[in-house]
Amino acid sequence: QALYNMFTWMNASVFIFNTTDLLNGCLWACEILAIPEGLGPFTEQKLTDEGLQVIREWVAVGGSYIGVRGSAAMAMNGSYFEGLTTTVGLALVTGTSYQVEQLDSPQMTNVSINRDST
């Protein structure tokens, strides 16, 4: 809901779609794919290997991917979670995501998107 509200506030057109829509080509009409918080392996399973490949190809030609928490970790090619090191299927970025236990204070980071926005 927060992502939907943010993009609506930014006056962006927002489309909510499922894996079937993704496999049928709807992503190619979009500039940004934002996936809300979710457990990376569970989300990847729902997207299917074919859906992950569609996302990789779309990003390779200029699409922008935004993932929140587990969906951000899913963009890495490696993950360290609950004591296990695994390979993650989406693998848009070379690196490893790490599970964060308890943060003493809120953490923020700057994000740069390679698109102009009004």
VOBA-1610 file (N, C-alpha, C; in pm, whole numbers, padded with zeros to 5 digits, always signed):
BEGIN
Gln+00082-00119+00000Gln+00000+00000+00000Gln+00087+00126+00000Ala+00199+00121+00076Ala+00286+00239+00082Ala+00346+00271-00054Leu+00391+00169-00128Leu+00446+00194-00261Leu+00339+00250-00354Tyr+00222+00192-00350Tyr+00111+00240-00433Tyr+00082+00387-00403Asn+00072+00420-00274Asn+00045+00559-00235Asn+00156+00653-00278Met+00282+00609-00264Met+00395+00695-00303Met+00392+00724-00453Phe+00376+00619-00534Phe+00377+00641-00679Phe+00255+00720-00725Thr+00141+00699-00662Thr+00022+00777-00693Thr+00045+00923-00658Trp+00104+00948-00542Trp+00137+01085-00500Trp+00232+01151-00600Met+00321+01071-00659Met+00416+01122-00758Met+00350+01140-00895Asn+00220+01115-00903Asn+00143+01128-01026Asn+00185+01026-01132Ala+00229+00910-01088Ala+00266+00802-01179Ala+00146+00713-01203Ser+00142+00652-01319Ser+00041+00550-01345Ser+00088+00423-01277Val+00001+00360-01201Val+00037+00241-01124Val-00046+00123-01174Phe+00023+00015-01206Phe-00043-00108-01249Phe-00003-00219-01153Ile-00099-00290-01101Ile-00071-00404-01015Ile-00097-00528-01099Phe+00003-00616-01108Phe-00014-00734-01191Phe+00044-00856-01122Asn+00008-00973-01173Asn+00055-01099-01117Asn+00153-01167-01212Thr+00197-01285-01176Thr+00296-01357-01257Thr+00244-01388-01397Thr+00119-01425-01409Thr+00062-01454-01541Thr+00070-01330-01630Asp+00034-01214-01574Asp+00044-01088-01649Asp+00189-01061-01690Leu+00282-01085-01597Leu+00424-01066-01623Leu+00469-01152-01741Leu+00431-01279-01737Leu+00470-01372-01844Leu+00404-01338-01977Asn+00292-01266-01972Asn+00222-01225-02094Asn+00270-01091-02147Gly+00376-01034-02087Gly+00441-00916-02144Gly+00404-00781-02086Cys+00325-00775-01979Cys+00282-00644-01928Cys+00398-00557-01879Leu+00507-00619-01836Leu+00620-00542-01782Leu+00681-00450-01887Trp+00673-00487-02012Trp+00735-00410-02119Trp+00668-00275-02142Ala+00552-00253-02081Ala+00484-00123-02089Ala+00518-00035-01970Cys+00609-00082-01884Cys+00642-00010-01760Cys+00786+00042-01763Glu+00812+00144-01681Glu+00947+00196-01665Glu+01010+00150-01534Ile+00926+00126-01433Ile+00974+00085-01300Ile+00895-00035-01254Leu+00963-00134-01201Leu+00899-00246-01134Leu+00933-00235-00986Ala+00832-00220-00903Ala+00851-00211-00759Ala+00783-00331-00694Ile+00862-00409-00621Ile+00807-00525-00552Ile+00812-00497-00402Pro+00698-00502-00335Pro+00695-00472-00191Pro+00768-00579-00111Glu+00776-00554+00019Glu+00844-00647+00108Glu+00789-00788+00093Gly+00880-00881+00090Gly+00844-01022+00082Gly+00968-01105+00103Leu+00951-01226+00145Leu+01066-01315+00160Leu+01117-01350+00021Gly+01243-01319-00007Gly+01301-01340-00138Gly+01274-01476-00199Pro+01307-01587-00131Pro+01284-01719-00191Pro+01137-01746-00222Phe+01047-01703-00135Phe+00904-01724-00158Phe+00858-01641-00278Thr+00902-01516-00285Thr+00864-01429-00396Thr+00920-01482-00527Glu+01046-01528-00525Glu+01106-01584-00647Glu+01028-01707-00694Gln+00987-01790-00601Gln+00911-01910-00636Gln+00779-01871-00704Lys+00713-01769-00652Lys+00587-01724-00711Lys+00608-01663-00849Leu+00722-01596-00870Leu+00751-01535-01000Leu+00787-01639-01105Thr+00835-01753-01067Thr+00883-01863-01151Thr+01016-01826-01218Asp+01089-01927-01261Asp+01217-01904-01329Asp+01197-01821-01457Glu+01088-01850-01529Glu+01061-01777-01652Glu+01031-01629-01622Gly+00957-01602-01516Gly+00927-01464-01477Gly+01052-01389-01435Leu+01142-01456-01362Leu+01268-01394-01322Leu+01351-01358-01445Gln+01349-01444-01545Gln+01422-01417-01669Gln+01363-01296-01741Val+01232-01284-01742Val+01166-01167-01803Val+01214-01039-01734Ile+01219-01042-01600Ile+01263-00924-01525Ile+01408-00891-01557Arg+01496-00993-01559Arg+01638-00970-01592Arg+01653-00906-01730Glu+01580-00957-01828Glu+01589-00903-01965Glu+01538-00760-01970Trp+01430-00733-01898Trp+01372-00599-01895Trp+01467-00499-01830Val+01531-00537-01720Val+01628-00450-01654Val+01750-00429-01744Ala+01792-00533-01815Ala+01910-00523-01902Ala+01892-00419-02013Val+01769-00393-02053Val+01746-00292-02158Val+01699-00159-02101Gly+01709-00141-01967Gly+01684-00010-01910Gly+01573+00000-01808Gly+01500-00108-01780Gly+01396-00102-01678Gly+01458-00083-01540Ser+01386-00016-01450Ser+01434+00010-01314Ser+01360-00080-01216Tyr+01437-00148-01131Tyr+01382-00240-01031Tyr+01395-00179-00892Ile+01285-00178-00817Ile+01286-00135-00677Ile+01233-00252-00595Gly+01314-00297-00501Gly+01270-00402-00410Gly+01276-00351-00267Val+01183-00395-00185Val+01180-00357-00045Val+01213-00479+00040Arg+01311-00464+00128Arg+01358-00569+00219Arg+01390-00698+00143Gly+01313-00804+00163Gly+01342-00931+00099Gly+01342-00923-00052Ser+01258-00836-00105Ser+01255-00817-00250Ser+01377-00742-00300Ala+01439-00661-00214Ala+01566-00598-00248Ala+01678-00700-00241Ala+01676-00784-00138Ala+01778-00889-00124Ala+01774-00984-00243Met+01656-01005-00296Met+01637-01094-00410Met+01713-01045-00533Ala+01740-00913-00540Ala+01811-00858-00655Ala+01959-00892-00654Met+02012-00931-00538Met+02153-00969-00527Met+02170-01112-00580Asn+02293-01149-00614Asn+02313-01286-00660Asn+02348-01382-00546Gly+02360-01329-00424Gly+02386-01414-00309Gly+02313-01361-00187Ser+02289-01450-00091Ser+02216-01410+00028Ser+02269-01488+00148Tyr+02281-01419+00261Tyr+02314-01482+00388Tyr+02197-01457+00481Phe+02119-01563+00510Phe+01997-01549+00588Phe+01981-01670+00678Glu+01956-01645+00804Glu+01938-01750+00905Glu+02053-01851+00903Gly+02174-01799+00892Gly+02294-01883+00899Gly+02329-01959+00772Leu+02255-01937+00666Leu+02280-02009+00541Leu+02318-01913+00430Thr+02417-01950+00351Thr+02454-01874+00232Thr+02389-01943+00113Thr+02314-01866+00035Thr+02245-01924-00079Thr+02266-01839-00203Thr+02241-01898-00318Thr+02239-01825-00444Thr+02095-01784-00469Val+02077-01660-00508Val+01942-01609-00531Val+01919-01601-00681Gly+01798-01633-00726Gly+01769-01648-00867Gly+01764-01522-00950Leu+01714-01410-00897Leu+01699-01290-00980Leu+01835-01234-01019Ala+01923-01217-00922Ala+02064-01185-00947Ala+02086-01067-01042Leu+02028-00952-01009Leu+02050-00832-01089Leu+02182-00764-01052Val+02228-00788-00930Val+02347-00721-00877Val+02442-00824-00821Thr+02572-00808-00848Thr+02671-00898-00791Thr+02701-00854-00648Gly+02678-00941-00556Gly+02700-00910-00415Gly+02616-01001-00328Thr+02624-00980-00199Thr+02551-01063-00103Thr+02468-00976-00011Ser+02344-01014+00008Ser+02259-00947+00106Ser+02274-01020+00239Tyr+02268-00946+00347Tyr+02284-01004+00480Tyr+02162-00975+00566Gln+02123-01075+00642Gln+02015-01059+00737Gln+02060-00964+00847Val+01973-00870+00882Val+02001-00777+00990Val+01912-00815+01107Glu+01973-00839+01220Glu+01895-00879+01338Glu+01819-00760+01394Gln+01867-00700+01498Gln+01801-00587+01562Gln+01881-00460+01534Leu+01815-00359+01484Leu+01880-00230+01462Leu+01852-00142+01583Asp+01956-00076+01634Asp+01939+00012+01749Asp+01860+00138+01714Ser+01868+00179+01589Ser+01795+00297+01545Ser+01759+00278+01398Pro+01662+00354+01350Pro+01625+00341+01208Pro+01745+00369+01118Gln+01755+00297+01010Gln+01864+00313+00914Gln+01807+00364+00783Met+01879+00455+00720Met+01836+00511+00592Met+01954+00505+00495Thr+01921+00501+00367Thr+02023+00507+00264Thr+01970+00587+00147Asn+02058+00655+00078Asn+02019+00727-00043Asn+02007+00628-00157Val+01907+00650-00241Val+01885+00564-00357Val+01882+00653-00480Ser+01955+00614-00583Ser+01956+00689-00707Ser+01889+00603-00815Ile+01791+00659-00883Ile+01719+00588-00989Ile+01760+00650-01122Asn+01791+00566-01219Asn+01842+00615-01347Asn+01731+00663-01440Arg+01630+00726-01385Arg+01519+00780-01464Arg+01484+00920-01415Asp+01443+01008-01505Asp+01390+01136-01465Asp+01243+01118-01426Ser+01197+01199-01335Ser+01059+01191-01292Ser+01006+01330-01263Thr+00886+01356-01308Thr+00822+01484-01275Thr+00729+01462-01158
//
